[in-house]
Amino acid sequence: MTGTASALLTALELGDEPFALIARETGWVEVLTGDVVDVELLADIPLTDAAGSAREVLALVPFRQVRERGFVCHDDDAPLRCLVVTEHRRLPRAEVIGALPGMQIPLRDAGFDVSDDAYADIVRTVIADEIGRGEGANFVIRRDFTATVDAPARTAALTWFRALLEHEKGAYWTFVVVTDGHVAVGASPEAHVGATGGIVSMNPISGTFRHPTGGATVETLSEFLSSTKETEELFMVVDEELKMMSAVCSDGGRITGPHLKEMSRLTHTEYELEGHSAMDPRDILRETMFAPTVTGSPMQNACTVIARHERTPRGYYSGVAALFTPNEGGGHDLDAPILIRTAYLVEGRLRVPVGATLVRHSDPMGEVSETHGKAAGVLGAIGAVPRDEAPVREDDPDEPAPTPRPLAEDPGVAALLASRNDRLAAFWLTPQDAHREGPFAGRTAVVVDAEDRFTTMLAHQLRHLGLEVAVVPWADATAEALAAADLVVSGPGPGDPRDPGSARMQRMRAVVDDRMSTGRPILAVCLSHQILSDRLGIALVPLDRPHQGLQKTVDVFGEPASIGFYNTFTARVPAGTTRVGPAEVSADPVTGDVYALRGVGFASVQGHLESILSRDGMATLERLVAHALTPAAV
């Protein structure tokens, strides 16, 4: 231990200066000190001083910032808190650990604010009333572990930070941020979004394997990797983050992976997404609020569902800690992990929020166990639950056991991981030529967004086919706004297409009606496919089991197509039906579920051709667009 680390950390513990400690590089801890400024909007984050000089800022972004995108939340007035850095130092990790306090911090009145049974009931309700009624594919509902802490806040914060450094492995950031009246200390496994030199990256993590007693083995991990529920859960969040990437990146985003994220008590599966963008990093952050791994999808409706089922505001949980660092180009690089696996201490009250991802396959008590598993790393560090004992050598119990080989290096595990990509669309796994001239060059399209940003992925694929594309929200999709487009793509969205009281459904019906009545080309997707089917007199019915994140190979007008489905309702005809009025019908030969329609100047599809689950998505999209744009024979 050097005097530098000891003196500095003692001064931070005993003083009142705001600070942050961040371990994100092997072997080092960064020490940030400066002044705190609270701002209202992401655009207000003070990246330059009065003279226009760039400066470094660490911003704690609360969940309530989703209001900037017009989304619903319980508003707790948590500030968008900025630490404007005046000094940034790096200290050896080992020296920092040796200089940090190491006592046990007593907790009183500790426990979850929502009991296991009550949380299981919430899971059942969300599956039945939200996923089961078409409100979305998955949702993350949290509960909080709470306790009273009598120790000084700074001492507790630094003690817990040391414990996380020593006991929690695999974190993307291990950190503590101390400002006036507020402490955040955690070990986040997940980078939400980063931007360096014009390259934007995201890191969707989902699928949670809770290590059994004695640790994970190849056999137990292989069973987890073979789980349909865990696999589909990861694919759904990748789809959701690709929506964000398509909104901020000119090339839409490319997928690499999957990989394993091995931590002390859990292992997760993850992908990495990368694309190019010239946007201000604050705008990138705004357009990617927040990770579907801690909210759900589609994002806008997920916020509404969270507000319905969570009892209290989220505070900073599921927000981000965003570090803006000046770069040589005169702008700022961005590094923003998600605020999960984090303990908050305010006025002597400890709170550790944790949530589970609820999907159509969810087992309520299994999701209860997932919240315990996700919280265990932080709770073990702060002394709320027993820590895992470090393994020792069998021949010498006084010596630690050798570090085991990462399970990802096992050939069988690696093969299971790699096999997941066999199910995915090659379009999103390979670099995309932004200058490619597609078959529909010179044509224009308007994509109508019905509150599901799958439309950004659709728009990107349509541009790849040569179309000049604009995306408009449903509220702005008037007949006048759409009139000049060669093609209107009436998009997907959550909810019941039969709902007569929904203004959104009424407008989407008007979009379909206008194009069909005037004979102007239209492609209808998912929700809009159902609306078009209803217009043609085809019955709409709820599925017995929602198809949220389901991959199916179906016949689309004589050609088999592997397509991803995200629907709770379906259009259904009598088995064997091939035509309804002006429409040729492609339907399941047994159930009569309608997968696609086409006629003069129109086409529709129930599945999401833009999804990573749609291996034949691009080819099918090109076929349907070509059909819709083909004029009637004279």
C-alpha positions in Angstrom: 0.0 0.0 0.0 1.3 3.4 -0.9 0.7 6.6 1.1 -0.9 8.2 -2.0 -3.9 5.8 -2.1 -4.3 5.7 1.7 -4.2 9.4 2.1 -6.5 10.1 -0.8 -9.2 7.6 0.2 -9.0 8.6 3.8 -9.6 12.2 2.8 -12.6 11.2 0.6 -14.1 9.1 3.5 -13.7 11.8 6.1 -14.4 14.8 3.9 -17.4 16.2 2.0 -16.0 16.4 -1.5 -18.1 14.5 -4.2 -16.3 11.7 -5.8 -16.5 8.5 -7.9 -14.3 5.5 -7.9 -14.5 3.3 -11.0 -12.8 -0.1 -11.7 -13.2 -0.8 -15.4 -9.6 -1.6 -16.4 -7.8 -4.6 -15.2 -5.5 -3.6 -12.4 -6.6 0.0 -12.0 -9.2 2.2 -10.2 -10.0 5.6 -11.5 -10.6 8.4 -9.0 -12.8 11.3 -10.2 -13.4 14.4 -8.1 -15.1 17.6 -9.0 -18.3 19.7 -8.7 -21.9 18.5 -8.8 -24.5 20.1 -11.1 -28.1 18.8 -11.4 -29.7 19.4 -14.8 -33.2 18.7 -16.2 -32.5 17.2 -19.7 -29.8 15.1 -21.3 -29.1 18.0 -23.7 -28.2 20.1 -20.6 -25.3 17.9 -19.5 -22.5 20.5 -19.3 -19.9 19.0 -21.7 -18.2 22.4 -22.2 -17.3 25.3 -19.9 -18.2 28.9 -20.4 -15.2 29.3 -22.7 -16.3 26.4 -24.8 -13.6 24.0 -23.7 -14.5 20.3 -23.4 -14.7 18.8 -20.0 -15.2 15.4 -18.5 -18.6 14.7 -16.9 -20.0 11.6 -15.1 -23.8 11.7 -15.2 -26.1 9.6 -13.1 -29.2 9.3 -15.3 -32.4 8.3 -13.5 -35.2 6.2 -15.0 -37.5 9.2 -15.0 -35.6 10.7 -18.0 -37.7 8.4 -20.2 -40.2 11.3 -20.0 -37.9 13.0 -22.6 -39.1 10.4 -25.1 -42.7 10.9 -24.0 -42.9 7.6 -22.0 -44.8 7.0 -18.8 -43.1 6.6 -15.4 -43.6 7.1 -11.7 -41.9 10.4 -11.3 -39.8 10.7 -8.1 -37.9 13.9 -9.1 -34.6 12.0 -9.0 -32.1 14.5 -10.4 -30.0 14.0 -13.5 -26.8 14.4 -11.5 -23.6 15.5 -13.1 -20.1 15.2 -11.5 -18.1 17.8 -13.5 -14.7 16.3 -13.2 -11.9 18.6 -12.2 -9.3 15.9 -11.4 -9.1 12.3 -12.8 -6.5 10.0 -11.3 -5.6 6.3 -11.7 -4.4 4.2 -8.8 -3.3 0.5 -8.8 -6.3 -1.7 -7.8 -4.4 -3.6 -5.2 -3.3 -0.4 -3.5 -6.9 0.9 -3.5 -8.2 -2.4 -2.0 -5.6 -2.2 0.8 -6.4 1.4 1.6 -10.2 0.9 1.7 -12.1 0.2 5.0 -12.9 -3.5 5.5 -15.2 -3.7 8.5 -18.7 -5.3 8.5 -21.5 -2.7 8.1 -24.5 -3.8 10.3 -28.0 -3.8 8.7 -31.3 -3.5 10.4 -34.9 -4.3 9.3 -33.5 -6.0 6.1 -35.7 -7.8 3.5 -37.6 -7.4 0.2 -40.3 -4.8 0.1 -42.4 -7.3 -2.0 -42.6 -10.8 -0.7 -41.7 -13.8 -2.8 -45.4 -14.9 -3.0 -46.6 -11.4 -3.9 -43.9 -11.1 -6.6 -44.9 -14.4 -8.0 -48.5 -13.1 -8.2 -47.3 -10.1 -10.1 -45.5 -12.4 -12.6 -48.7 -14.3 -13.2 -50.7 -11.1 -13.7 -48.2 -9.7 -16.2 -48.1 -12.9 -18.2 -51.9 -13.1 -18.3 -52.9 -9.5 -18.6 -50.0 -7.9 -20.5 -48.2 -10.5 -22.6 -51.4 -12.5 -23.0 -53.2 -9.4 -24.3 -50.6 -8.3 -26.8 -49.1 -5.5 -24.8 -45.5 -6.7 -25.5 -43.1 -9.5 -25.7 -41.4 -9.2 -22.3 -41.3 -7.0 -19.3 -39.0 -6.4 -16.4 -40.7 -5.9 -13.1 -38.5 -5.0 -10.1 -38.7 -5.3 -6.3 -36.3 -3.8 -3.8 -34.2 -5.3 -0.9 -34.2 -2.6 1.8 -32.5 -2.1 5.1 -31.5 0.5 7.7 -27.8 1.5 7.9 -26.5 3.4 11.0 -22.9 3.6 9.8 -21.6 6.8 8.2 -22.6 6.8 4.5 -19.1 7.3 3.1 -17.6 4.6 5.3 -20.4 2.2 4.2 -19.9 3.1 0.5 -16.2 2.6 0.5 -16.5 -0.7 2.5 -19.0 -2.1 0.1 -16.9 -1.0 -2.9 -13.9 -2.9 -1.5 -16.1 -6.0 -1.0 -17.3 -5.9 -4.5 -13.8 -5.5 -5.9 -12.7 -8.5 -3.8 -15.7 -10.8 -4.3 -17.7 -10.0 -7.5 -16.0 -11.0 -10.7 -16.9 -10.3 -14.3 -18.4 -6.8 -13.8 -18.2 -4.3 -16.6 -17.9 -1.4 -14.1 -17.4 -1.8 -10.3 -18.0 1.7 -8.9 -19.0 4.0 -6.1 -20.4 7.5 -6.6 -20.8 9.7 -3.6 -22.6 13.1 -3.8 -24.4 15.2 -1.3 -27.0 13.0 0.4 -26.7 10.1 -2.1 -24.5 7.0 -2.5 -24.5 4.5 -5.3 -22.2 1.5 -5.2 -22.4 -1.4 -7.5 -20.9 -4.0 -9.9 -22.8 -3.6 -13.2 -22.3 -6.5 -15.7 -23.7 -4.7 -18.6 -22.5 -1.8 -20.8 -25.6 -0.2 -22.2 -24.2 2.1 -24.8 -20.7 3.4 -25.7 -19.5 5.7 -28.4 -15.8 6.0 -29.4 -14.5 7.6 -32.5 -17.8 7.4 -34.3 -18.4 3.7 -33.4 -21.4 3.0 -31.3 -21.6 -0.2 -29.3 -24.3 -1.9 -27.2 -24.1 -5.0 -25.1 -27.5 -6.8 -24.6 -27.2 -9.4 -21.8 -30.0 -11.7 -21.0 -30.6 -15.3 -19.8 -29.6 -15.9 -16.2 -28.0 -19.0 -14.9 -27.9 -19.1 -11.2 -24.9 -21.2 -10.1 -25.7 -24.3 -8.0 -24.1 -25.0 -4.7 -20.4 -25.8 -5.4 -20.3 -23.7 -8.6 -21.2 -24.0 -12.2 -20.1 -27.0 -14.2 -20.1 -27.8 -17.9 -23.1 -30.1 -17.4 -25.2 -27.6 -15.5 -24.3 -24.7 -17.8 -25.0 -26.8 -20.9 -28.5 -27.5 -19.6 -29.1 -23.8 -19.2 -27.8 -23.0 -22.7 -30.2 -25.5 -24.1 -33.2 -23.8 -22.5 -35.8 -22.4 -25.0 -36.9 -19.8 -22.5 -33.4 -18.4 -21.9 -32.5 -18.5 -25.6 -35.6 -16.6 -26.7 -35.2 -14.1 -23.9 -31.8 -13.1 -25.2 -33.0 -13.0 -28.8 -35.8 -10.7 -27.9 -33.6 -8.1 -26.1 -31.1 -8.2 -29.1 -34.1 -7.4 -31.4 -35.0 -4.5 -29.1 -31.5 -3.1 -29.0 -31.2 -3.4 -32.7 -34.2 -1.1 -32.9 -32.1 1.5 -31.0 -29.0 0.9 -33.1 -31.0 1.3 -36.3 -32.2 4.7 -35.0 -28.7 6.0 -34.2 -26.4 4.3 -36.7 -26.3 4.8 -40.4 -25.5 1.1 -41.0 -28.0 -0.2 -38.6 -25.8 -2.3 -36.4 -24.0 -5.6 -36.7 -24.2 -8.5 -34.2 -21.2 -10.4 -32.8 -21.3 -13.2 -30.3 -22.9 -14.8 -28.4 -20.6 -14.8 -25.4 -20.8 -15.8 -21.7 -20.6 -13.3 -18.9 -19.4 -15.3 -15.9 -19.8 -13.6 -12.5 -19.4 -14.9 -8.9 -22.9 -16.3 -8.5 -24.5 -16.0 -12.0 -23.6 -16.5 -15.7 -25.4 -14.6 -18.4 -25.4 -14.8 -22.2 -24.7 -11.7 -24.2 -24.2 -10.3 -27.7 -22.3 -7.2 -28.8 -23.8 -4.8 -31.3 -21.7 -2.2 -33.3 -22.4 0.5 -35.8 -21.4 4.0 -37.1 -22.9 7.3 -36.0 -22.1 11.0 -36.1 -24.6 11.9 -33.5 -23.8 13.9 -30.3 -23.3 11.3 -27.5 -26.1 12.9 -25.5 -28.5 12.3 -28.4 -27.3 8.7 -28.7 -28.0 8.3 -25.0 -31.5 9.8 -25.3 -32.4 7.6 -28.3 -31.3 4.5 -26.4 -33.1 5.1 -23.1 -33.2 2.5 -21.7 -32.0 -1.1 -22.0 -34.7 -3.6 -22.8 -32.9 -6.0 -20.4 -34.2 -3.9 -17.5 -37.4 -2.5 -19.0 -39.0 -4.8 -21.7 -40.2 -4.5 -25.2 -41.6 -2.7 -27.0 -39.9 0.0 -25.0 -42.7 2.6 -24.9 -45.4 0.1 -23.8 -42.9 -1.5 -21.4 -42.7 1.8 -19.5 -46.5 1.9 -19.3 -46.6 -1.7 -18.0 -43.9 -1.0 -15.4 -46.0 1.9 -14.1 -49.0 -0.3 -13.8 -47.2 -3.1 -11.8 -44.4 -1.5 -9.8 -45.6 0.2 -6.6 -42.9 2.9 -6.3 -40.6 5.0 -8.6 -37.4 3.4 -9.9 -35.0 6.1 -8.9 -31.7 5.4 -10.7 -32.4 1.7 -11.2 -32.3 0.7 -14.9 -30.9 4.2 -15.8 -27.2 4.6 -16.6 -23.9 6.0 -15.3 -22.7 7.9 -18.3 -19.0 9.0 -18.5 -18.4 11.6 -21.2 -14.7 12.0 -21.8 -13.2 14.6 -24.2 -11.5 13.1 -27.3 -8.9 14.3 -29.7 -11.5 15.2 -32.3 -13.0 17.9 -30.0 -16.0 15.9 -29.1 -16.7 13.3 -26.4 -16.5 9.6 -26.1 -19.3 7.9 -24.1 -19.1 4.9 -21.7 -22.5 4.1 -20.1 -23.1 1.0 -18.0 -26.6 0.2 -16.9 -27.4 0.9 -13.2 -28.1 -2.6 -12.1 -26.6 -4.7 -9.3 -26.3 -1.5 -7.4 -27.0 -0.5 -3.8 -28.3 3.0 -3.0 -28.0 4.7 0.4 -30.0 7.8 1.2 -30.6 9.2 4.7 -29.6 5.9 6.3 -31.9 3.8 4.1 -30.4 1.1 1.9 -32.1 0.0 -1.3 -31.0 -2.7 -3.8 -33.5 -2.9 -6.7 -33.6 -6.1 -8.8 -35.9 -7.4 -11.5 -36.6 -10.4 -13.6 -37.4 -10.6 -17.3 -41.0 -12.0 -17.7 -41.8 -13.8 -21.0 -44.5 -16.1 -22.1 -42.5 -19.1 -20.8 -41.9 -17.7 -17.4 -42.4 -19.8 -14.2 -43.5 -17.4 -11.4 -41.3 -19.0 -8.7 -38.5 -19.3 -11.2 -38.6 -15.5 -11.6 -38.6 -15.1 -7.9 -35.4 -17.2 -7.7 -33.9 -15.1 -10.5 -34.4 -11.9 -8.4 -32.6 -13.6 -5.5 -29.8 -14.7 -7.7 -29.3 -11.3 -9.3 -29.2 -9.5 -6.0 -26.9 -12.1 -4.4 -23.6 -10.6 -5.5 -24.3 -7.1 -4.1 -26.1 -8.5 -1.0 -23.2 -10.8 -0.3 -20.8 -7.9 -0.6 -22.7 -5.7 1.8 -23.2 -8.6 4.2 -26.9 -9.0 3.8 -26.6 -12.7 2.7 -23.6 -15.1 3.3 -20.8 -14.8 0.8 -19.7 -17.8 -1.3 -16.7 -19.4 0.3 -13.6 -19.2 -1.9 -12.5 -22.7 -3.1 -9.3 -24.1 -1.6 -6.8 -26.7 -2.6 -7.8 -30.2 -1.6 -4.2 -31.0 -0.6 -3.7 -27.8 1.3 -6.9 -26.1 2.7 -4.9 -23.0 3.6 -4.2 -22.2 0.0 -6.7 -21.0 -2.5 -7.6 -23.3 -5.4 -6.3 -22.5 -8.8 -8.5 -20.3 -10.9 -10.7 -22.6 -13.0 -10.7 -22.4 -16.8 -13.6 -20.2 -18.0 -16.5 -22.4 -18.9 -16.8 -20.6 -22.3 -13.5 -22.3 -23.3 -15.0 -25.8 -23.1 -15.6 -27.1 -26.6 -19.1 -28.3 -25.9 -20.2 -25.0 -24.3 -18.6 -23.1 -27.2 -20.4 -25.2 -29.7 -23.8 -24.7 -27.9 -23.2 -20.9 -28.0 -22.2 -20.8 -31.6 -25.2 -22.9 -32.6 -27.5 -20.1 -31.5 -26.5 -18.1 -34.6 -27.7 -20.8 -36.9 -31.2 -19.5 -36.1 -30.5 -15.9 -36.9 -30.7 -13.7 -39.9 -27.4 -13.4 -41.8 -28.3 -9.7 -42.6 -27.6 -8.6 -39.0 -24.6 -10.9 -38.6 -22.6 -9.5 -41.5 -21.3 -6.1 -42.5 -23.7 -4.1 -44.5 -22.8 -2.1 -47.6 -24.2 1.4 -47.0 -23.6 2.3 -50.6 -25.3 -0.6 -52.2 -27.9 0.3 -54.8 -30.9 -1.8 -54.2 -33.6 -3.0 -56.6 -36.0 -0.2 -55.6 -33.6 2.7 -56.0 -35.5 5.9 -56.8 -38.7 4.9 -55.0 -39.9 6.4 -51.7 -41.5 4.9 -48.6 -43.0 6.1 -45.4 -43.1 3.7 -42.5 -45.8 4.4 -39.9 -44.7 3.7 -36.4 -47.5 2.3 -34.1 -45.4 2.5 -31.0 -43.0 -0.3 -31.8 -39.5 0.7 -33.0 -39.2 -2.4 -35.0 -40.0 0.3 -37.6 -36.4 1.6 -37.4 -35.1 -1.9 -38.4 -37.7 -2.1 -41.2 -36.6 1.3 -42.4 -33.0 0.3 -42.4 -33.8 -2.9 -44.5 -35.9 -0.9 -46.9 -33.0 1.5 -47.4 -30.8 -1.5 -48.1 -33.3 -2.4 -50.9 -32.8 1.1 -52.4 -35.8 3.0 -51.1 -35.6 6.5 -49.7 -37.4 6.1 -46.3 -38.9 8.3 -43.7 -40.5 7.0 -40.4 -43.5 8.9 -39.0 -45.3 8.3 -35.7 -48.9 7.1 -36.0 -50.3 10.4 -34.7 -48.8 12.3 -37.6 -49.7 9.7 -40.3 -52.5 11.6 -42.0 -53.5 10.9 -45.5 -51.9 14.1 -46.6 -48.6 13.2 -45.0 -48.5 9.9 -46.7 -49.9 10.9 -50.1 -46.6 11.5 -51.9 -45.0 8.2 -50.9 -44.6 5.5 -53.5 -45.1 2.9 -50.7 -46.6 3.1 -47.3 -45.4 0.5 -44.8 -48.0 0.4 -42.0 -46.1 -0.9 -39.1 -46.4 -3.1 -36.0 -47.4 -2.1 -32.5 -48.7 -3.5 -29.2 -52.3 -3.9 -28.2 -55.6 -5.4 -29.4 -56.4 -4.5 -33.0 -60.1 -4.9 -32.2 -60.1 -2.1 -29.6 -62.6 0.5 -30.8 -61.6 3.0 -28.1 -57.9 3.2 -29.0 -57.0 6.4 -30.9 -53.9 4.6 -32.2 -55.9 1.7 -33.6 -58.3 4.2 -35.2 -55.4 6.0 -36.9 -53.8 2.8 -38.1 -57.1 1.7 -39.6 -57.4 5.0 -41.4 -53.9 4.5 -42.8 -54.8 1.1 -44.2 -58.3 2.3 -45.4 -56.8 5.3 -47.3 -54.2 3.3 -49.2 -56.6 0.4 -50.0 -59.4 2.7 -51.1 -57.1 4.8 -53.4 -55.2 1.8 -54.7 -51.9 3.3 -53.6 -49.2 0.7 -52.7 -49.1 -0.5 -49.1 -47.3 -3.1 -47.1 -48.9 -4.0 -43.7 -46.9 -5.6 -41.0 -48.0 -7.5 -37.8 -50.6 -5.3 -36.2 -51.4 -3.6 -39.5 -51.6 -7.0 -41.2 -54.3 -7.8 -38.7 -56.1 -4.5 -39.4 -56.0 -5.2 -43.1 -57.3 -8.7 -42.6 -60.2 -7.3 -40.6 -61.0 -4.8 -43.4 -61.2 -7.8 -45.7 -63.7 -9.6 -43.4 -61.2 -12.1 -42.0 -61.8 -12.9 -38.3 -59.3 -11.8 -35.7 -58.8 -14.0 -32.6 -56.4 -14.3 -29.7 -53.9 -17.1 -29.9 -54.1 -19.8 -27.3 -50.4 -19.1 -26.5 -48.8 -15.8 -27.5 -46.2 -16.0 -30.3 -43.8 -13.5 -28.6 -40.3 -14.1 -29.9 -41.2 -17.3 -31.7 -39.4 -18.5 -34.8 -41.5 -20.5 -37.3 -41.0 -21.7 -40.8 -44.2 -20.9 -42.8 -45.3 -21.0 -46.4 -45.4 -17.5 -48.0 -47.1 -17.9 -51.3 -45.3 -21.1 -52.3 -41.9 -20.5 -50.7 -40.9 -21.6 -47.2 -39.7 -18.8 -45.0 -38.1 -18.8 -41.5 -39.7 -15.8 -39.8 -39.8 -14.4 -36.3 -43.3 -13.8 -34.8 -44.3 -11.3 -32.1 -48.1 -11.6 -32.0 -50.8 -12.3 -29.5 -53.6 -12.0 -32.0 -54.0 -13.6 -35.4 -56.2 -13.4 -38.5 -57.8 -16.8 -39.1 -59.6 -18.3 -42.1 -61.1 -21.8 -42.5 -58.3 -24.3 -43.3 -57.6 -24.5 -47.0 -58.7 -21.0 -47.8 -56.5 -19.4 -50.5 -58.5 -16.3 -51.4 -60.7 -13.8 -49.6 -62.1 -11.1 -51.9 -59.3 -9.3 -53.7 -56.6 -11.0 -51.6 -54.6 -14.1 -52.1 -54.2 -15.8 -48.7 -51.2 -17.7 -47.4 -52.3 -19.5 -44.2 -51.5 -22.4 -42.0 -53.0 -25.5 -43.6 -54.2 -26.8 -40.2 -55.1 -23.8 -38.1 -56.0 -21.3 -40.8 -53.8 -18.7 -39.2 -53.0 -16.1 -41.9 -49.3 -15.5 -42.4 -49.5 -13.2 -45.4 -51.9 -11.5 -47.9 -51.4 -10.0 -51.3 -53.4 -8.4 -54.0 -53.2 -5.6 -56.5 -51.2 -2.8 -54.9 -51.0 -4.4 -51.4 -49.2 -7.1 -49.4 -49.1 -7.9 -45.7 -47.2 -10.2 -43.4 -47.9 -11.3 -39.8 -44.3 -11.9 -38.9 -41.5 -9.5 -38.4 -39.2 -9.8 -41.4 -36.8 -7.3 -39.8 -36.3 -9.4 -36.7 -33.0 -11.3 -36.1 -35.2 -14.4 -35.9 -36.2 -14.0 -39.6 -33.5 -15.9 -41.5 -35.5 -15.4 -44.7 -36.7 -11.9 -43.8 -34.8 -9.8 -46.4 -35.7 -12.1 -49.3 -39.4 -12.2 -48.2 -39.5 -8.4 -47.7 -38.1 -7.9 -51.2 -40.8 -10.2 -52.6 -43.6 -8.4 -50.8 -42.4 -4.9 -51.6 -42.0 -5.8 -55.3 -45.6 -7.2 -55.3 -47.1 -4.1 -53.6 -45.3 -1.8 -56.1 -46.3 -3.7 -59.2 -49.0 -1.8 -61.0 -52.2 -3.6 -62.0 -52.2 -5.1 -65.5 -54.0 -3.0 -68.0 
